Amino acid sequence: MHGAPLDREIGDMIPRNEDGTIIPLSRDLGRRFIYARYNADLSREGLDAMGLNDIKPRNVQKLDSVRYIDDLRRVGRKLAEEIKIEHFGNFIS
């Protein structure tokens, strides 16, 4: 499981022990689902960090912007590089 906190109340939904250590996915906690979240930082700094220096932030910050769909797809492909099978433990074989 992977991702930034949703908010202060829900947190990141990653199960932890009382000491804050992450409980491995291999331990059965009776989960009905797992949660992984990948966020793209669509600021100038975030796009630059992804190597997408030619994309204007204002063009991709509106996620339903059909006019800039090619840029949005490039952001999506770049973000997909962060996905690791380890984020899903033994739920995927």
PyMOL Python script that loads the backbone (N, CA, C, O; Angstrom):
from pymol import cmd

cmd.read_pdbstr("""\
ATOM      1  N   MET A   1       0.836  -1.160   0.000  1.00  0.00           N
ATOM      2  CA  MET A   1       0.000   0.000   0.000  1.00  0.00           C
ATOM      3  C   MET A   1       0.884   1.227   0.000  1.00  0.00           C
ATOM      4  O   MET A   1       1.989   1.229   0.544  1.00  0.00           O
ATOM      5  N   HIS A   2       0.382   2.241  -0.608  1.00  0.00           N
ATOM      6  CA  HIS A   2       1.242   3.379  -0.916  1.00  0.00           C
ATOM      7  C   HIS A   2       0.392   4.628  -1.036  1.00  0.00           C
ATOM      8  O   HIS A   2      -0.748   4.562  -1.498  1.00  0.00           O
ATOM      9  N   GLY A   3       0.920   5.740  -0.637  1.00  0.00           N
ATOM     10  CA  GLY A   3       0.249   6.990  -0.914  1.00  0.00           C
ATOM     11  C   GLY A   3       0.364   8.011   0.185  1.00  0.00           C
ATOM     12  O   GLY A   3       0.656   7.704   1.340  1.00  0.00           O
ATOM     13  N   ALA A   4       0.125   9.221  -0.217  1.00  0.00           N
ATOM     14  CA  ALA A   4       0.122  10.344   0.718  1.00  0.00           C
ATOM     15  C   ALA A   4      -1.182  10.331   1.511  1.00  0.00           C
ATOM     16  O   ALA A   4      -2.159   9.712   1.090  1.00  0.00           O
ATOM     17  N   PRO A   5      -1.199  11.003   2.642  1.00  0.00           N
ATOM     18  CA  PRO A   5      -2.446  11.071   3.424  1.00  0.00           C
ATOM     19  C   PRO A   5      -3.591  11.703   2.632  1.00  0.00           C
ATOM     20  O   PRO A   5      -3.387  12.644   1.865  1.00  0.00           O
ATOM     21  N   LEU A   6      -4.792  11.171   2.831  1.00  0.00           N
ATOM     22  CA  LEU A   6      -5.982  11.758   2.214  1.00  0.00           C
ATOM     23  C   LEU A   6      -6.341  13.051   2.930  1.00  0.00           C
ATOM     24  O   LEU A   6      -6.606  14.078   2.305  1.00  0.00           O
ATOM     25  N   ASP A   7      -6.343  12.976   4.250  1.00  0.00           N
ATOM     26  CA  ASP A   7      -6.580  14.141   5.096  1.00  0.00           C
ATOM     27  C   ASP A   7      -6.113  13.786   6.507  1.00  0.00           C
ATOM     28  O   ASP A   7      -5.611  12.686   6.737  1.00  0.00           O
ATOM     29  N   ARG A   8      -6.277  14.713   7.449  1.00  0.00           N
ATOM     30  CA  ARG A   8      -5.797  14.470   8.814  1.00  0.00           C
ATOM     31  C   ARG A   8      -6.607  13.405   9.538  1.00  0.00           C
ATOM     32  O   ARG A   8      -6.077  12.719  10.412  1.00  0.00           O
ATOM     33  N   GLU A   9      -7.863  13.256   9.197  1.00  0.00           N
ATOM     34  CA  GLU A   9      -8.720  12.297   9.883  1.00  0.00           C
ATOM     35  C   GLU A   9      -8.467  10.871   9.392  1.00  0.00           C
ATOM     36  O   GLU A   9      -8.324   9.957  10.203  1.00  0.00           O
ATOM     37  N   ILE A  10      -8.413  10.678   8.102  1.00  0.00           N
ATOM     38  CA  ILE A  10      -8.261   9.336   7.529  1.00  0.00           C
ATOM     39  C   ILE A  10      -6.798   8.922   7.442  1.00  0.00           C
ATOM     40  O   ILE A  10      -6.483   7.741   7.587  1.00  0.00           O
ATOM     41  N   GLY A  11      -5.912   9.864   7.211  1.00  0.00           N
ATOM     42  CA  GLY A  11      -4.494   9.533   7.076  1.00  0.00           C
ATOM     43  C   GLY A  11      -4.198   8.886   5.736  1.00  0.00           C
ATOM     44  O   GLY A  11      -4.867   9.169   4.742  1.00  0.00           O
ATOM     45  N   ASP A  12      -3.195   8.016   5.707  1.00  0.00           N
ATOM     46  CA  ASP A  12      -2.782   7.388   4.446  1.00  0.00           C
ATOM     47  C   ASP A  12      -3.359   5.993   4.249  1.00  0.00           C
ATOM     48  O   ASP A  12      -3.094   5.349   3.233  1.00  0.00           O
ATOM     49  N   MET A  13      -4.145   5.521   5.213  1.00  0.00           N
ATOM     50  CA  MET A  13      -4.815   4.214   5.160  1.00  0.00           C
ATOM     51  C   MET A  13      -3.845   3.036   5.154  1.00  0.00           C
ATOM     52  O   MET A  13      -4.246   1.913   4.848  1.00  0.00           O
ATOM     53  N   ILE A  14      -2.604   3.267   5.481  1.00  0.00           N
ATOM     54  CA  ILE A  14      -1.629   2.189   5.568  1.00  0.00           C
ATOM     55  C   ILE A  14      -1.662   1.658   7.000  1.00  0.00           C
ATOM     56  O   ILE A  14      -1.392   2.409   7.936  1.00  0.00           O
ATOM     57  N   PRO A  15      -1.991   0.367   7.189  1.00  0.00           N
ATOM     58  CA  PRO A  15      -2.086  -0.168   8.550  1.00  0.00           C
ATOM     59  C   PRO A  15      -0.731  -0.133   9.258  1.00  0.00           C
ATOM     60  O   PRO A  15       0.298  -0.512   8.698  1.00  0.00           O
ATOM     61  N   ARG A  16      -0.765   0.333  10.504  1.00  0.00           N
ATOM     62  CA  ARG A  16       0.461   0.454  11.289  1.00  0.00           C
ATOM     63  C   ARG A  16       0.248  -0.132  12.680  1.00  0.00           C
ATOM     64  O   ARG A  16      -0.867  -0.173  13.200  1.00  0.00           O
ATOM     65  N   ASN A  17       1.347  -0.580  13.258  1.00  0.00           N
ATOM     66  CA  ASN A  17       1.352  -1.003  14.650  1.00  0.00           C
ATOM     67  C   ASN A  17       1.279   0.236  15.527  1.00  0.00           C
ATOM     68  O   ASN A  17       1.403   1.358  15.038  1.00  0.00           O
ATOM     69  N   GLU A  18       1.077   0.034  16.817  1.00  0.00           N
ATOM     70  CA  GLU A  18       0.986   1.168  17.748  1.00  0.00           C
ATOM     71  C   GLU A  18       2.241   2.026  17.752  1.00  0.00           C
ATOM     72  O   GLU A  18       2.187   3.220  18.047  1.00  0.00           O
ATOM     73  N   ASP A  19       3.387   1.404  17.419  1.00  0.00           N
ATOM     74  CA  ASP A  19       4.637   2.176  17.396  1.00  0.00           C
ATOM     75  C   ASP A  19       4.857   2.892  16.068  1.00  0.00           C
ATOM     76  O   ASP A  19       5.882   3.548  15.883  1.00  0.00           O
ATOM     77  N   GLY A  20       3.903   2.775  15.137  1.00  0.00           N
ATOM     78  CA  GLY A  20       3.992   3.471  13.862  1.00  0.00           C
ATOM     79  C   GLY A  20       4.598   2.665  12.732  1.00  0.00           C
ATOM     80  O   GLY A  20       4.590   3.114  11.586  1.00  0.00           O
ATOM     81  N   THR A  21       5.129   1.471  13.029  1.00  0.00           N
ATOM     82  CA  THR A  21       5.703   0.655  11.958  1.00  0.00           C
ATOM     83  C   THR A  21       4.589   0.079  11.094  1.00  0.00           C
ATOM     84  O   THR A  21       3.506  -0.246  11.581  1.00  0.00           O
ATOM     85  N   ILE A  22       4.873  -0.037   9.828  1.00  0.00           N
ATOM     86  CA  ILE A  22       3.883  -0.531   8.872  1.00  0.00           C
ATOM     87  C   ILE A  22       3.678  -2.033   9.061  1.00  0.00           C
ATOM     88  O   ILE A  22       4.639  -2.790   9.191  1.00  0.00           O
ATOM     89  N   ILE A  23       2.430  -2.447   9.073  1.00  0.00           N
ATOM     90  CA  ILE A  23       2.091  -3.867   9.155  1.00  0.00           C
ATOM     91  C   ILE A  23       2.199  -4.427   7.741  1.00  0.00           C
ATOM     92  O   ILE A  23       1.552  -3.909   6.831  1.00  0.00           O
ATOM     93  N   PRO A  24       2.999  -5.471   7.535  1.00  0.00           N
ATOM     94  CA  PRO A  24       3.167  -5.995   6.174  1.00  0.00           C
ATOM     95  C   PRO A  24       1.867  -6.569   5.611  1.00  0.00           C
ATOM     96  O   PRO A  24       1.019  -7.070   6.349  1.00  0.00           O
ATOM     97  N   LEU A  25       1.735  -6.485   4.307  1.00  0.00           N
ATOM     98  CA  LEU A  25       0.539  -7.000   3.650  1.00  0.00           C
ATOM     99  C   LEU A  25       0.377  -8.502   3.821  1.00  0.00           C
ATOM    100  O   LEU A  25      -0.729  -9.030   3.706  1.00  0.00           O
ATOM    101  N   SER A  26       1.473  -9.186   4.094  1.00  0.00           N
ATOM    102  CA  SER A  26       1.399 -10.632   4.258  1.00  0.00           C
ATOM    103  C   SER A  26       0.636 -11.022   5.531  1.00  0.00           C
ATOM    104  O   SER A  26       0.179 -12.159   5.649  1.00  0.00           O
ATOM    105  N   ARG A  27       0.495 -10.101   6.474  1.00  0.00           N
ATOM    106  CA  ARG A  27      -0.252 -10.379   7.700  1.00  0.00           C
ATOM    107  C   ARG A  27      -1.737 -10.136   7.450  1.00  0.00           C
ATOM    108  O   ARG A  27      -2.132  -9.036   7.063  1.00  0.00           O
ATOM    109  N   ASP A  28      -2.549 -11.147   7.667  1.00  0.00           N
ATOM    110  CA  ASP A  28      -3.977 -11.058   7.392  1.00  0.00           C
ATOM    111  C   ASP A  28      -4.671 -10.236   8.471  1.00  0.00           C
ATOM    112  O   ASP A  28      -4.759 -10.655   9.625  1.00  0.00           O
ATOM    113  N   LEU A  29      -5.156  -9.073   8.085  1.00  0.00           N
ATOM    114  CA  LEU A  29      -5.913  -8.220   8.992  1.00  0.00           C
ATOM    115  C   LEU A  29      -7.401  -8.237   8.640  1.00  0.00           C
ATOM    116  O   LEU A  29      -8.174  -7.408   9.120  1.00  0.00           O
ATOM    117  N   GLY A  30      -7.787  -9.190   7.800  1.00  0.00           N
ATOM    118  CA  GLY A  30      -9.176  -9.278   7.376  1.00  0.00           C
ATOM    119  C   GLY A  30      -9.570  -8.177   6.408  1.00  0.00           C
ATOM    120  O   GLY A  30     -10.745  -7.823   6.304  1.00  0.00           O
ATOM    121  N   ARG A  31      -8.590  -7.637   5.700  1.00  0.00           N
ATOM    122  CA  ARG A  31      -8.870  -6.549   4.751  1.00  0.00           C
ATOM    123  C   ARG A  31      -9.773  -7.039   3.622  1.00  0.00           C
ATOM    124  O   ARG A  31      -9.630  -8.158   3.128  1.00  0.00           O
ATOM    125  N   ARG A  32     -10.676  -6.200   3.242  1.00  0.00           N
ATOM    126  CA  ARG A  32     -11.531  -6.467   2.078  1.00  0.00           C
ATOM    127  C   ARG A  32     -10.967  -5.797   0.833  1.00  0.00           C
ATOM    128  O   ARG A  32     -11.341  -6.142  -0.288  1.00  0.00           O
ATOM    129  N   PHE A  33     -10.080  -4.854   1.030  1.00  0.00           N
ATOM    130  CA  PHE A  33      -9.449  -4.172  -0.086  1.00  0.00           C
ATOM    131  C   PHE A  33      -8.132  -3.578   0.396  1.00  0.00           C
ATOM    132  O   PHE A  33      -7.886  -3.468   1.597  1.00  0.00           O
ATOM    133  N   ILE A  34      -7.300  -3.202  -0.553  1.00  0.00           N
ATOM    134  CA  ILE A  34      -6.084  -2.460  -0.233  1.00  0.00           C
ATOM    135  C   ILE A  34      -6.171  -1.120  -0.946  1.00  0.00           C
ATOM    136  O   ILE A  34      -6.944  -0.950  -1.888  1.00  0.00           O
ATOM    137  N   TYR A  35      -5.376  -0.187  -0.486  1.00  0.00           N
ATOM    138  CA  TYR A  35      -5.450   1.167  -1.009  1.00  0.00           C
ATOM    139  C   TYR A  35      -4.069   1.623  -1.427  1.00  0.00           C
ATOM    140  O   TYR A  35      -3.110   1.513  -0.663  1.00  0.00           O
ATOM    141  N   ALA A  36      -3.972   2.127  -2.623  1.00  0.00           N
ATOM    142  CA  ALA A  36      -2.727   2.726  -3.100  1.00  0.00           C
ATOM    143  C   ALA A  36      -3.102   4.024  -3.804  1.00  0.00           C
ATOM    144  O   ALA A  36      -4.084   4.089  -4.543  1.00  0.00           O
ATOM    145  N   ARG A  37      -2.307   5.042  -3.560  1.00  0.00           N
ATOM    146  CA  ARG A  37      -2.597   6.358  -4.149  1.00  0.00           C
ATOM    147  C   ARG A  37      -1.314   6.924  -4.728  1.00  0.00           C
ATOM    148  O   ARG A  37      -0.269   6.927  -4.078  1.00  0.00           O
ATOM    149  N   TYR A  38      -1.407   7.397  -5.944  1.00  0.00           N
ATOM    150  CA  TYR A  38      -0.280   8.018  -6.618  1.00  0.00           C
ATOM    151  C   TYR A  38      -0.719   9.403  -7.062  1.00  0.00           C
ATOM    152  O   TYR A  38      -1.627   9.538  -7.882  1.00  0.00           O
ATOM    153  N   ASN A  39      -0.087  10.416  -6.531  1.00  0.00           N
ATOM    154  CA  ASN A  39      -0.446  11.802  -6.843  1.00  0.00           C
ATOM    155  C   ASN A  39       0.618  12.441  -7.723  1.00  0.00           C
ATOM    156  O   ASN A  39       1.816  12.310  -7.473  1.00  0.00           O
ATOM    157  N   ALA A  40       0.162  13.124  -8.744  1.00  0.00           N
ATOM    158  CA  ALA A  40       1.074  13.898  -9.572  1.00  0.00           C
ATOM    159  C   ALA A  40       1.093  15.331  -9.058  1.00  0.00           C
ATOM    160  O   ALA A  40       0.042  15.954  -8.911  1.00  0.00           O
ATOM    161  N   ASP A  41       2.266  15.844  -8.791  1.00  0.00           N
ATOM    162  CA  ASP A  41       2.420  17.249  -8.415  1.00  0.00           C
ATOM    163  C   ASP A  41       2.407  18.050  -9.706  1.00  0.00           C
ATOM    164  O   ASP A  41       3.363  18.012 -10.481  1.00  0.00           O
ATOM    165  N   LEU A  42       1.323  18.772  -9.930  1.00  0.00           N
ATOM    166  CA  LEU A  42       1.139  19.493 -11.195  1.00  0.00           C
ATOM    167  C   LEU A  42       1.591  20.939 -11.116  1.00  0.00           C
ATOM    168  O   LEU A  42       1.200  21.764 -11.943  1.00  0.00           O
ATOM    169  N   SER A  43       2.416  21.249 -10.119  1.00  0.00           N
ATOM    170  CA  SER A  43       3.014  22.584 -10.046  1.00  0.00           C
ATOM    171  C   SER A  43       4.202  22.632 -11.009  1.00  0.00           C
ATOM    172  O   SER A  43       4.615  21.602 -11.542  1.00  0.00           O
ATOM    173  N   ARG A  44       4.742  23.816 -11.225  1.00  0.00           N
ATOM    174  CA  ARG A  44       5.930  23.965 -12.073  1.00  0.00           C
ATOM    175  C   ARG A  44       7.060  23.092 -11.533  1.00  0.00           C
ATOM    176  O   ARG A  44       7.740  22.403 -12.293  1.00  0.00           O
ATOM    177  N   GLU A  45       7.254  23.129 -10.207  1.00  0.00           N
ATOM    178  CA  GLU A  45       8.332  22.347  -9.590  1.00  0.00           C
ATOM    179  C   GLU A  45       8.089  20.855  -9.762  1.00  0.00           C
ATOM    180  O   GLU A  45       9.020  20.101 -10.046  1.00  0.00           O
ATOM    181  N   GLY A  46       6.850  20.430  -9.592  1.00  0.00           N
ATOM    182  CA  GLY A  46       6.523  19.010  -9.721  1.00  0.00           C
ATOM    183  C   GLY A  46       6.726  18.490 -11.136  1.00  0.00           C
ATOM    184  O   GLY A  46       7.291  17.415 -11.337  1.00  0.00           O
ATOM    185  N   LEU A  47       6.266  19.255 -12.109  1.00  0.00           N
ATOM    186  CA  LEU A  47       6.444  18.848 -13.510  1.00  0.00           C
ATOM    187  C   LEU A  47       7.921  18.834 -13.882  1.00  0.00           C
ATOM    188  O   LEU A  47       8.376  17.935 -14.589  1.00  0.00           O
ATOM    189  N   ASP A  48       8.671  19.828 -13.407  1.00  0.00           N
ATOM    190  CA  ASP A  48      10.113  19.856 -13.677  1.00  0.00           C
ATOM    191  C   ASP A  48      10.794  18.630 -13.079  1.00  0.00           C
ATOM    192  O   ASP A  48      11.665  18.029 -13.709  1.00  0.00           O
ATOM    193  N   ALA A  49      10.394  18.259 -11.853  1.00  0.00           N
ATOM    194  CA  ALA A  49      10.998  17.094 -11.193  1.00  0.00           C
ATOM    195  C   ALA A  49      10.725  15.809 -11.968  1.00  0.00           C
ATOM    196  O   ALA A  49      11.519  14.870 -11.914  1.00  0.00           O
ATOM    197  N   MET A  50       9.597  15.764 -12.695  1.00  0.00           N
ATOM    198  CA  MET A  50       9.278  14.596 -13.524  1.00  0.00           C
ATOM    199  C   MET A  50       9.941  14.674 -14.893  1.00  0.00           C
ATOM    200  O   MET A  50       9.803  13.758 -15.704  1.00  0.00           O
ATOM    201  N   GLY A  51      10.664  15.770 -15.156  1.00  0.00           N
ATOM    202  CA  GLY A  51      11.300  15.942 -16.452  1.00  0.00           C
ATOM    203  C   GLY A  51      10.343  16.425 -17.524  1.00  0.00           C
ATOM    204  O   GLY A  51      10.610  16.272 -18.716  1.00  0.00           O
ATOM    205  N   LEU A  52       9.228  17.009 -17.105  1.00  0.00           N
ATOM    206  CA  LEU A  52       8.219  17.491 -18.051  1.00  0.00           C
ATOM    207  C   LEU A  52       8.244  19.015 -18.100  1.00  0.00           C
ATOM    208  O   LEU A  52       7.222  19.675 -17.918  1.00  0.00           O
ATOM    209  N   ASN A  53       9.421  19.551 -18.348  1.00  0.00           N
ATOM    210  CA  ASN A  53       9.662  20.991 -18.311  1.00  0.00           C
ATOM    211  C   ASN A  53       8.868  21.765 -19.356  1.00  0.00           C
ATOM    212  O   ASN A  53       8.611  22.955 -19.172  1.00  0.00           O
ATOM    213  N   ASP A  54       8.477  21.116 -20.446  1.00  0.00           N
ATOM    214  CA  ASP A  54       7.775  21.808 -21.520  1.00  0.00           C
ATOM    215  C   ASP A  54       6.258  21.886 -21.306  1.00  0.00           C
ATOM    216  O   ASP A  54       5.565  22.548 -22.079  1.00  0.00           O
ATOM    217  N   ILE A  55       5.737  21.227 -20.279  1.00  0.00           N
ATOM    218  CA  ILE A  55       4.299  21.257 -20.011  1.00  0.00           C
ATOM    219  C   ILE A  55       3.990  22.419 -19.076  1.00  0.00           C
ATOM    220  O   ILE A  55       4.645  22.598 -18.049  1.00  0.00           O
ATOM    221  N   LYS A  56       2.992  23.198 -19.445  1.00  0.00           N
ATOM    222  CA  LYS A  56       2.574  24.331 -18.615  1.00  0.00           C
ATOM    223  C   LYS A  56       1.600  23.822 -17.545  1.00  0.00           C
ATOM    224  O   LYS A  56       0.600  23.184 -17.874  1.00  0.00           O
ATOM    225  N   PRO A  57       1.886  24.098 -16.276  1.00  0.00           N
ATOM    226  CA  PRO A  57       1.020  23.614 -15.197  1.00  0.00           C
ATOM    227  C   PRO A  57      -0.458  23.952 -15.405  1.00  0.00           C
ATOM    228  O   PRO A  57      -1.315  23.099 -15.176  1.00  0.00           O
ATOM    229  N   ARG A  58      -0.769  25.156 -15.828  1.00  0.00           N
ATOM    230  CA  ARG A  58      -2.179  25.552 -15.974  1.00  0.00           C
ATOM    231  C   ARG A  58      -2.907  24.687 -17.011  1.00  0.00           C
ATOM    232  O   ARG A  58      -4.131  24.556 -16.968  1.00  0.00           O
ATOM    233  N   ASN A  59      -2.146  24.100 -17.939  1.00  0.00           N
ATOM    234  CA  ASN A  59      -2.766  23.281 -18.977  1.00  0.00           C
ATOM    235  C   ASN A  59      -3.171  21.896 -18.473  1.00  0.00           C
ATOM    236  O   ASN A  59      -4.052  21.263 -19.054  1.00  0.00           O
ATOM    237  N   VAL A  60      -2.543  21.423 -17.406  1.00  0.00           N
ATOM    238  CA  VAL A  60      -2.833  20.067 -16.930  1.00  0.00           C
ATOM    239  C   VAL A  60      -3.479  20.038 -15.547  1.00  0.00           C
ATOM    240  O   VAL A  60      -3.854  18.968 -15.067  1.00  0.00           O
ATOM    241  N   GLN A  61      -3.610  21.170 -14.915  1.00  0.00           N
ATOM    242  CA  GLN A  61      -4.218  21.194 -13.586  1.00  0.00           C
ATOM    243  C   GLN A  61      -5.725  20.971 -13.637  1.00  0.00           C
ATOM    244  O   GLN A  61      -6.326  20.604 -12.627  1.00  0.00           O
ATOM    245  N   LYS A  62      -6.334  21.182 -14.770  1.00  0.00           N
ATOM    246  CA  LYS A  62      -7.737  20.837 -14.966  1.00  0.00           C
ATOM    247  C   LYS A  62      -7.749  19.465 -15.645  1.00  0.00           C
ATOM    248  O   LYS A  62      -7.485  19.351 -16.842  1.00  0.00           O
ATOM    249  N   LEU A  63      -8.057  18.435 -14.868  1.00  0.00           N
ATOM    250  CA  LEU A  63      -7.856  17.063 -15.326  1.00  0.00           C
ATOM    251  C   LEU A  63      -8.796  16.612 -16.434  1.00  0.00           C
ATOM    252  O   LEU A  63      -8.596  15.539 -17.001  1.00  0.00           O
ATOM    253  N   ASP A  64      -9.806  17.396 -16.755  1.00  0.00           N
ATOM    254  CA  ASP A  64     -10.681  17.032 -17.871  1.00  0.00           C
ATOM    255  C   ASP A  64     -10.451  17.933 -19.076  1.00  0.00           C
ATOM    256  O   ASP A  64     -11.342  18.107 -19.907  1.00  0.00           O
ATOM    257  N   SER A  65      -9.265  18.501 -19.169  1.00  0.00           N
ATOM    258  CA  SER A  65      -8.933  19.412 -20.248  1.00  0.00           C
ATOM    259  C   SER A  65      -8.617  18.632 -21.528  1.00  0.00           C
ATOM    260  O   SER A  65      -7.484  18.200 -21.743  1.00  0.00           O
ATOM    261  N   VAL A  66      -9.614  18.465 -22.351  1.00  0.00           N
ATOM    262  CA  VAL A  66      -9.463  17.706 -23.594  1.00  0.00           C
ATOM    263  C   VAL A  66      -8.410  18.344 -24.499  1.00  0.00           C
ATOM    264  O   VAL A  66      -7.688  17.646 -25.212  1.00  0.00           O
ATOM    265  N   ARG A  67      -8.333  19.637 -24.465  1.00  0.00           N
ATOM    266  CA  ARG A  67      -7.386  20.352 -25.329  1.00  0.00           C
ATOM    267  C   ARG A  67      -5.938  19.921 -25.059  1.00  0.00           C
ATOM    268  O   ARG A  67      -5.109  19.919 -25.969  1.00  0.00           O
ATOM    269  N   TYR A  68      -5.642  19.559 -23.808  1.00  0.00           N
ATOM    270  CA  TYR A  68      -4.273  19.196 -23.436  1.00  0.00           C
ATOM    271  C   TYR A  68      -4.161  17.720 -23.051  1.00  0.00           C
ATOM    272  O   TYR A  68      -3.339  17.346 -22.214  1.00  0.00           O
ATOM    273  N   ILE A  69      -4.989  16.899 -23.667  1.00  0.00           N
ATOM    274  CA  ILE A  69      -5.008  15.468 -23.340  1.00  0.00           C
ATOM    275  C   ILE A  69      -3.647  14.809 -23.569  1.00  0.00           C
ATOM    276  O   ILE A  69      -3.261  13.918 -22.811  1.00  0.00           O
ATOM    277  N   ASP A  70      -2.928  15.228 -24.586  1.00  0.00           N
ATOM    278  CA  ASP A  70      -1.607  14.635 -24.830  1.00  0.00           C
ATOM    279  C   ASP A  70      -0.659  14.928 -23.670  1.00  0.00           C
ATOM    280  O   ASP A  70       0.101  14.055 -23.252  1.00  0.00           O
ATOM    281  N   ASP A  71      -0.703  16.151 -23.150  1.00  0.00           N
ATOM    282  CA  ASP A  71       0.130  16.490 -21.992  1.00  0.00           C
ATOM    283  C   ASP A  71      -0.310  15.702 -20.760  1.00  0.00           C
ATOM    284  O   ASP A  71       0.527  15.206 -20.006  1.00  0.00           O
ATOM    285  N   LEU A  72      -1.627  15.587 -20.554  1.00  0.00           N
ATOM    286  CA  LEU A  72      -2.132  14.816 -19.417  1.00  0.00           C
ATOM    287  C   LEU A  72      -1.695  13.354 -19.512  1.00  0.00           C
ATOM    288  O   LEU A  72      -1.351  12.740 -18.501  1.00  0.00           O
ATOM    289  N   ARG A  73      -1.708  12.810 -20.696  1.00  0.00           N
ATOM    290  CA  ARG A  73      -1.264  11.422 -20.883  1.00  0.00           C
ATOM    291  C   ARG A  73       0.222  11.283 -20.575  1.00  0.00           C
ATOM    292  O   ARG A  73       0.641  10.281 -19.995  1.00  0.00           O
ATOM    293  N   ARG A  74       1.020  12.271 -20.955  1.00  0.00           N
ATOM    294  CA  ARG A  74       2.454  12.234 -20.626  1.00  0.00           C
ATOM    295  C   ARG A  74       2.672  12.257 -19.123  1.00  0.00           C
ATOM    296  O   ARG A  74       3.524  11.537 -18.603  1.00  0.00           O
ATOM    297  N   VAL A  75       1.892  13.093 -18.416  1.00  0.00           N
ATOM    298  CA  VAL A  75       1.987  13.137 -16.955  1.00  0.00           C
ATOM    299  C   VAL A  75       1.605  11.769 -16.388  1.00  0.00           C
ATOM    300  O   VAL A  75       2.290  11.251 -15.507  1.00  0.00           O
ATOM    301  N   GLY A  76       0.539  11.197 -16.876  1.00  0.00           N
ATOM    302  CA  GLY A  76       0.094   9.883 -16.399  1.00  0.00           C
ATOM    303  C   GLY A  76       1.128   8.801 -16.619  1.00  0.00           C
ATOM    304  O   GLY A  76       1.366   7.980 -15.734  1.00  0.00           O
ATOM    305  N   ARG A  77       1.744   8.789 -17.788  1.00  0.00           N
ATOM    306  CA  ARG A  77       2.789   7.784 -18.073  1.00  0.00           C
ATOM    307  C   ARG A  77       3.982   7.966 -17.138  1.00  0.00           C
ATOM    308  O   ARG A  77       4.558   6.987 -16.663  1.00  0.00           O
ATOM    309  N   LYS A  78       4.350   9.213 -16.877  1.00  0.00           N
ATOM    310  CA  LYS A  78       5.476   9.487 -15.985  1.00  0.00           C
ATOM    311  C   LYS A  78       5.137   9.047 -14.558  1.00  0.00           C
ATOM    312  O   LYS A  78       5.962   8.432 -13.883  1.00  0.00           O
ATOM    313  N   LEU A  79       3.944   9.358 -14.112  1.00  0.00           N
ATOM    314  CA  LEU A  79       3.525   8.969 -12.774  1.00  0.00           C
ATOM    315  C   LEU A  79       3.457   7.446 -12.644  1.00  0.00           C
ATOM    316  O   LEU A  79       3.763   6.899 -11.584  1.00  0.00           O
ATOM    317  N   ALA A  80       3.063   6.770 -13.705  1.00  0.00           N
ATOM    318  CA  ALA A  80       2.972   5.304 -13.679  1.00  0.00           C
ATOM    319  C   ALA A  80       4.323   4.657 -13.390  1.00  0.00           C
ATOM    320  O   ALA A  80       4.371   3.518 -12.925  1.00  0.00           O
ATOM    321  N   GLU A  81       5.409   5.357 -13.655  1.00  0.00           N
ATOM    322  CA  GLU A  81       6.734   4.810 -13.366  1.00  0.00           C
ATOM    323  C   GLU A  81       6.951   4.621 -11.868  1.00  0.00           C
ATOM    324  O   GLU A  81       7.838   3.867 -11.467  1.00  0.00           O
ATOM    325  N   GLU A  82       6.149   5.300 -11.024  1.00  0.00           N
ATOM    326  CA  GLU A  82       6.273   5.162  -9.569  1.00  0.00           C
ATOM    327  C   GLU A  82       5.640   3.870  -9.046  1.00  0.00           C
ATOM    328  O   GLU A  82       5.932   3.446  -7.928  1.00  0.00           O
ATOM    329  N   ILE A  83       4.787   3.252  -9.836  1.00  0.00           N
ATOM    330  CA  ILE A  83       4.069   2.077  -9.375  1.00  0.00           C
ATOM    331  C   ILE A  83       5.032   0.894  -9.292  1.00  0.00           C
ATOM    332  O   ILE A  83       5.728   0.561 -10.251  1.00  0.00           O
ATOM    333  N   LYS A  84       5.045   0.283  -8.133  1.00  0.00           N
ATOM    334  CA  LYS A  84       5.911  -0.870  -7.876  1.00  0.00           C
ATOM    335  C   LYS A  84       5.066  -2.035  -7.381  1.00  0.00           C
ATOM    336  O   LYS A  84       4.149  -1.837  -6.585  1.00  0.00           O
ATOM    337  N   ILE A  85       5.354  -3.211  -7.827  1.00  0.00           N
ATOM    338  CA  ILE A  85       4.612  -4.399  -7.405  1.00  0.00           C
ATOM    339  C   ILE A  85       4.673  -4.568  -5.892  1.00  0.00           C
ATOM    340  O   ILE A  85       3.746  -5.118  -5.297  1.00  0.00           O
ATOM    341  N   GLU A  86       5.748  -4.104  -5.261  1.00  0.00           N
ATOM    342  CA  GLU A  86       5.890  -4.226  -3.807  1.00  0.00           C
ATOM    343  C   GLU A  86       4.800  -3.454  -3.066  1.00  0.00           C
ATOM    344  O   GLU A  86       4.486  -3.781  -1.921  1.00  0.00           O
ATOM    345  N   HIS A  87       4.226  -2.449  -3.692  1.00  0.00           N
ATOM    346  CA  HIS A  87       3.170  -1.671  -3.056  1.00  0.00           C
ATOM    347  C   HIS A  87       1.917  -2.510  -2.823  1.00  0.00           C
ATOM    348  O   HIS A  87       1.044  -2.123  -2.046  1.00  0.00           O
ATOM    349  N   PHE A  88       1.826  -3.658  -3.496  1.00  0.00           N
ATOM    350  CA  PHE A  88       0.638  -4.486  -3.418  1.00  0.00           C
ATOM    351  C   PHE A  88       0.881  -5.829  -2.737  1.00  0.00           C
ATOM    352  O   PHE A  88      -0.002  -6.686  -2.712  1.00  0.00           O
ATOM    353  N   GLY A  89       2.074  -6.008  -2.187  1.00  0.00           N
ATOM    354  CA  GLY A  89       2.383  -7.202  -1.412  1.00  0.00           C
ATOM    355  C   GLY A  89       2.036  -8.482  -2.144  1.00  0.00           C
ATOM    356  O   GLY A  89       2.281  -8.616  -3.343  1.00  0.00           O
ATOM    357  N   ASN A  90       1.462  -9.421  -1.405  1.00  0.00           N
ATOM    358  CA  ASN A  90       1.154 -10.728  -1.997  1.00  0.00           C
ATOM    359  C   ASN A  90      -0.253 -10.783  -2.591  1.00  0.00           C
ATOM    360  O   ASN A  90      -0.754 -11.865  -2.896  1.00  0.00           O
ATOM    361  N   PHE A  91      -0.899  -9.611  -2.759  1.00  0.00           N
ATOM    362  CA  PHE A  91      -2.221  -9.593  -3.342  1.00  0.00           C
ATOM    363  C   PHE A  91      -2.182  -9.775  -4.858  1.00  0.00           C
ATOM    364  O   PHE A  91      -3.187 -10.116  -5.481  1.00  0.00           O
ATOM    365  N   ILE A  92      -1.013  -9.544  -5.435  1.00  0.00           N
ATOM    366  CA  ILE A  92      -0.859  -9.701  -6.886  1.00  0.00           C
ATOM    367  C   ILE A  92       0.209 -10.757  -7.117  1.00  0.00           C
ATOM    368  O   ILE A  92       1.298 -10.691  -6.547  1.00  0.00           O
ATOM    369  N   SER A  93      -0.106 -11.706  -7.938  1.00  0.00           N
ATOM    370  CA  SER A  93       0.891 -12.748  -8.218  1.00  0.00           C
ATOM    371  C   SER A  93       1.211 -12.801  -9.694  1.00  0.00           C
ATOM    372  O   SER A  93       2.029 -13.617 -10.120  1.00  0.00           O
TER     373      SER A  93
END
""", "prot")
cmd.dss("prot")
cmd.show_as("cartoon", "prot")
cmd.util.cbc("prot")
cmd.orient("prot")
